[in-house]
Amino acid sequence: MPELQNIYKKTEAPSPKQEWFVVYAKARQEGIALQNLERQQFHCYLPRIQLSKRRKGQIVPSIEPFFPRYLFVRLALQEQDWAPIRSTRGVCGLVRFEGVPKRIPEKFISFLKENENSQFLQKVIDKSWKEGDQVNIEQGPFAGYSCIFQAKKSADRVSVLLDIVGKPIRATLLKDDLQLPQYA
């Protein structure tokens, strides 16, 4: 999603009457929604994360929205005309419950902003397993199998024991292909 590469910008301090609300964007158009809302002088925030994606057999970094299809806008609901948000390119509308736009606590937005690194991306915990942990293979030729984690081989490869012929076989897999079972 190239349009999300460098879209974070600092804006002036908002008025104390303003609160954060949730904007629901059109699929994969969060960056377009952000740019168009900011052009209309709305104070917006789109938390992002760097993920590893498989493209044409290669693992490549990709910057994606932290909450796909959602971003946040700060407004004074009673004083500010927020009707243009609905018709903004890339936006479906404000998230509402029983017709009332959903407010987001300032603490939540502050937490997200404090959790950003120097590139304004959300920090995430690296996948790390202990020797002997059972993990599921989510992608690749062995998708659907379980295996036993043995060791980290490099930044993106791990050694596992895979039981597919009645006895454990040592295999090297991509770290991004593995995931802990849901019950763990």
Secondary structure, DSSP 8 states (H G I E B T S, - for coil): -GGGTT---------TT-EEEEEEE-TT-HHHHHHHHHHTT-EEE--EEEEEEEETTEEEEEEEESSTTEEEEEE-TTTS--GGGTTSTTEEEE-EETTEE-EE-HHHHHHHHHTB-TTS-B--------TT-EEEE-SSTTTT-EEEEEEE-SSSEEEEEEESSSSEEEEEEEGGGEE--TT-
